Amino acid sequence: MKQLFKISFVLSLVLCAGAVTLLQCSPVRNTTANTPTGNVVFFDDFSGPLDRSKWNVVTTGFVVNNEQQAYVDSSITIYTVTGAAAEGAENGALVLHPRFSEGFTTKEGRRFDFLSGRINTRGKVSFTYGTASARIKMTEGAGLWPAFWALGNGRWPETGEIDIMEYVGEKDWTGIALHGPGYSGETPLVNKVYFPPGTDVTQWHVYSVDWTKDTILFKVDGNLIYRATRPMVEHYGKWVFDDPKFLILNFALGGAYPFKTNGVKAPYNGIPASTVNLIKEGKSKMLVDWVRVTGLPSSN
């Protein structure tokens, strides 16, 4: 990706063997973040079955990005767990769990070999400005593509997209991005967030975005890792982040972003055989401890 200017991380200058090297600072290793100070407008800690008054379950009626999964409304791909199965989530966890199902055919007649889960709050909960956060852990696997993000209600990309966390199989980093008219592809508004040694996506982390009328701040475990301002965005196109957005949690498999990262063409686009085996063995999951949205503090 061609970067016009490097703004994705806080940079430190370090003298190394007589040369000046730029090191990308990464989030610290904590797995909690300070609770935002605004009013809580949405919260779910998945302490019981999926609350369908808060979440819609999305089923496949479309194919995008050459992804390899069909989204289904099934208790084998979307469910909640408690106790040891929640892997450290205190009150329970949501699990998005892709499955291998060779030859599955959707009602539209499309054929897939993988099933997975996608939920959103569209029509139930949306927000304009504030902080959206989720505590998440994921399993390692090239070509996996789970995400936590927000969309507007209109046509994409005019509606605006905020990618709070995307993971495409390299466990030492996650991606963040803004998309809108004129910047729906690769720009400096699409960036990687690297973890420090010994820390990765397989551990619990809080991924969040602080959104105001002029700035969008991306954080991991409460640490600022990327700042986008209105002038930065307007360098590429129209700022479309003054309208309500709803939240999405999904687990895609393969497709454009994983393929761009790993170059795998077979047995599936962006998915190597090793990951297919992980999915067949039931070992690929995204766990979500909680999701929270808070409004801006009244002083703002």
C-alpha positions, 0 to 999 in steps of 0.5 A: 500500500502506497502511503503518502505520509506515515501517521498510523503509529506513534513513532520513536527515534532509536539509535541502533548501530549508528543508524537512526531507526523508526520503531512503531509503538504498540499497545501495552499488554493490558486487556481492559480499558478505562470506561468512557465517561459518557452515558452508556447507550448500548451494552451487552455482556452476552450473559445469556442467549443472543439478545435479538432485541439488540442484534440482528442475525445476518444471512447470506443474500450477497457476496462481497470481496470474494469471501468464501463463507455463507452467513447463516442463522444457526446455533453452530455458528453464533452462540453464547458460552459461560464458565470455562468455555468463555475463556476468561470472560466473566459473565459469558461470551459471544462466539462466532464459529465458522464451520466447514460444510462442503457444498452448502447452497443458499436460497439464492443458489450460491454454493459455499463450503464454509458457514459462519456468523454475522450480527449487527444492530441495524434498526435497533441501536445506532449512534452519532459520535461517542465511543464504541468498544468491544473486548475480543479474542481470536484464534490464529489462522491464515485467511481468517477475517473476523471484524468489529466495525460500524456502518451507516444506513445508506449506500456504501461507501457514501454512508461511511465505514469505520473498521474498529478491528479487522484480523486477517490471520497474522496474529501480531497485528490487526487492521483499522480503517475509514472508508467513504466516497473517494477513499473506499480502497487503499489510502493512509486511512487503512492501517495496521496496528502491531502488538508488542512481542509476547502479545497477539490477537489470541489474547483478550484486548479491548478494541475501541473508537472515539468518534467526534464531529472532527476526529476519529481516534482508534484505540487498543486497550485504551491506548491511542494507535491512530488519529484521523481528523476531518481535514485528513479525510477530506484530503481524499473525499467527503467526510461522511461521519456525522450520521448515525452508525450501527455496529457489526460483528462478523467472521468472514473467511478468505477473500480480497484482504486475506489474499492480499496479505497471504497470496494463497490461491488454493484450496480457497482464495485467501485460505490455505489448507492448514486453516481449512483443517483448523475450521474442520476441527472446530478450532477457529473462533472469535469470542466477544466478552462485551460490547459497549457504546457510550455517548459523548460527555455532556461537556462536549 
